[in-house]
Amino acid sequence: MAKKNVNEMSFLDHLEELRWHLIRIIIAIVAIGGIAFVSSKFIFDQIIFAPLEMTFPTYSFLCDTANFINIETTFCNDEIPLILQNRTMAGQFSADIWTAVLGGFILAFPYIIFELWRFISPAMHEDERKYSRGFIAISSLLFFLGVLFGYYIICPLSINFLANYNISAKVDNQIDISSYIGLVRASVLASGLIFELPIIIYFLTKVGLVTPEFLRKYRKYALVVVLILSAIITPPDIASQIIVAIPILILYQISIYISKLVIRSQRKKAQHLA
């Protein structure tokens, strides 16, 4: 059966079309997640638990930096004072399953974006659809950069600070595995989604909800929001918050420029049609 034109499709037809896109997305996540599940030993030992070792690249870099400016830091310790434990029967199995799902989502992200673009692109003009490959590539690149930022910056900063923070020498940090993996998962996923800010601003500008003037006007408020967000997802020390805030502010500035380009393109199109 030939595919209906988007203008001929009813609301239920759109829902049916969306359902099949979502099914294909789920299949991709499950398939890649299955591969991740089979490779769980490597993923946990070499990736998830890597920030627990003081040989982690972030710790080495920060330790060298601290030695260079001659200050004491926990980044030069021999080990992180933290012991992981599992206190429920299905704890390790659940951790394995959810980590595989997260891995499937991260690795399948370009395909997820591709499927979502296939759903919305029929409602766009031909000159807009021709940029689909660039959109998929840029959004995927931003997401992966965010994931790497969360893994190499937010995770080690948070783990090192929280593991070395103690209210008394009588208290040992014996952390449940779900708590640790939850921190890693939230840091990585939140960073990946935050780095999609330019893409979000692009679409908000296209539909007229955001303008460059609006973004510039509320830049100082955005700065406050960024600092609050940095304080939430990082340890409560100024250095960590600044490290996290800087790339978010850069993304905000890029978003203003993108919004400006979209408005300029729309004005040129309107002039051409006039």
N, C-alpha and C positions, 0 to 999 in steps of 0.2 A: 504494500500500500504506500502511495506517495505521501510524503510528509506534508501536513497542512501548512499553509502560509500563516505567519504569526498574526496577521490581521484577521484571519478566519477562525482562529482558535478561541474557544470559549474558556471561561474560568476553570472549568473542570479539566479541559484539555491541557491548560497550563500546569495544573496540579499533577496531572498524569505525566507530563513531560518532566517536571521537577522530580517526581518520584523516581523515574528511571535514571536521572542524573545522580540522585542520592544513592540509589542502589549500586551504581557503578563505582561511586566514591567509596562506599562501605566495602565492596568487594576488593578494591585496591588496598585499602587500609588493612583488611583482614589478611590478604595474601602476603603483603610485605611484613605485616605483624607476625605472621606464621614463620617467616624466615628469621625474623628477629628472635622469636621464641626458641627456635632451634639453636640459635647462636647465643643464647642467654649467658652462658658461662663467660664468653669473651666480652659481651656487652657490660656485664656487671663488674668483672675484674678489671678490665682495661679502660672502661669509660665511666660507669656510674660511680665506682668506688675509687677512681683515680685521684679525685680531690682530697682523699683522706691521707695521701702520701705527701710528705714534704718535698719529694722530688718533682711534684707537679710544676709545670712551667711557670705558672703565675706566682707561686711561692718563691721559686728561684729568682725570678726577675725582681720581685719586691724586696727580697732579702738582699740582693746585690745593690739595689737602689738605696736601701736603708744603710748598708755598710758604706756606700759611697758618701752619703751625707752625714754619716756617723751618728745614727740614732738606733736605739734598741727597739726591737720588734719581735712579735711572736712568729713572724714569717721565717725566722732563722732557727726556730726550735727543731729539735731532732725528730719529734713526732707530734701528731695532733692528739691531745688527751681525750679521746673519744672511743668508746666501745659500742659496736652495733650488736643488737640482740633481737631475737624474734620471740614474742611472748604469746603468739596464737598459733593454733594448729595449721591453719591455712595461710599464715602470714607470708611465708616465702613464696608459696604458689601464687597468691594474689599479687604480690610484688612483681613476679615474673610476668603474669598475664597483663597487668596494667602498663608495665614498662614496654612490653611488646606492642601494645596498642599505641602507646605514645610514639614509639619508634616507627610504627607503620604510618602514623599521621604525619610525622616530620618528613620521612623519606618520600611519602606519596603527595606531599604538598603541591609540587608543580602540576601533578595530574588533577588534584582537587581544584586548583585554580582553573585548569583547562576545562574541566566539566562545568564549573560555575560560569565560565565565560561562554561556553557553548549554549548555556541556558539563556543568558541575557543578551548575547550578541545579535540574535534575530531582530530585536527591537531597536537596534542601532542603525545608523546610516552606513553606507558602504565604505565611505572614507574613514569612518571610525573603526569598522571591523578590521581594516587592513593593518591596524596597529596591535592586533591581538597577540601576535608572537612577542612583540616587545613588552606588552603588558604582563604576559605570563613569565617571561624571563626576569623582568625587573622585580615583580612582586615576589618571585621565588628567591631571587638573590637577596632582597631585603630580609625576607623571613630567615634564610639560612645565616645571614650575618647576625641577625638578632639572636638566633639559637647559639651561635658561637660566642657572642658577647655574654649571654646568660651563663654559658658553661664555663668560660675561661675567666670571667670577671665577677659576676654576681655570686655564683656558686662558691668559689674558693674564698672570697671575702666574707660571705655569710658563714660558711662552715668554720673557717679559722676563728672568726670573732666569737661565735656562739660556743664553740668547743673549748675555747680558752677562758671564757667568762665564767667565773665562779663566785658564789656568795660565801663559801666556806671550804676549807681544805678537807672537811669531813664528807663533802658531797662529790661523788664520782659521776661523770657523764656517761651513763649507760643508756644509749638512745635506741628506741625501737626502730626497726628497719623501715617501717611505714612512714615514720616522721622524717627520717633522712631522705628517703626517696621522694617523699612529697615535696621537700624543699628543693631538691634538684629539678623535679618535674615542673614545679611552679616557676622557678627561676628561668628555666630554658624556654618554656612555652610562653610565659608572659613577655619575655624579651623578644621572642620571635614575632608575636602579635603587635607589640609596641612599635617595632621597626616597620610595620605596615602603614604607619601614619601617613606618609606621602601618598600612598594609594588611596587611603580613605579620604584624604583631603581632595584628591583628584575627582572622585565620584561625587563628593558633597558639593564641590564647585560646579560640576556638570549639571547637577539638578537645582542649582541656585540657592543652596542652603548656606554656602560659605563664599566669601569674597576675600581677596588679598587685603582690602582695607579693614575688614572685620578681624582678620588674623593679626594684622599689625596693631590695631586698636587694643586688642585684648592680649597682646604679647606679655605684658607685665603680669597679668593674671595667669597666663600659661606658665610663666616662670615659677610662680608660687605652686601651681599644681604639679609641675615637674619635680620641684624640691620635695613636696609632700609625698609624691609617688616614689621618689628615690629613697626617702626615709622609711617607707613601708617595705620595700623589697630589698633593702640593704641593711647592714648593721648600723646602729645609731652613732656613727662617727663621721665627722665632716669630710674626711678624705674619700671614704667609700661613696658617700652621697654625691660628691663632686664628680667622681669617676663615672658614676651612672648618669648623672644629670647632663654632662657635656654632650654625649652622642644624641640624647633625646632633644636637646635644644638645637643641635645641628639639623636633626630631622625636621624640627619645627620650621627652621629657616628655609630648608629645602621645600617644605610644603607650601610656604608663602610664595616661593618662586614658581612652583608648579601651578598653584592657583592663579597666579598672574598670567602664565602662559595659556591656561585654559580660557580665561576671560578674553585675552587678546585674540585667540583663535575664534571664539564665538562672535566677537565684534567684527572681525574680518569677514566671517561667513555671512553675517547679517548685512554688511555693506555690499557684499557681492550679490546677494539676493535682491537687495534694494535697487 
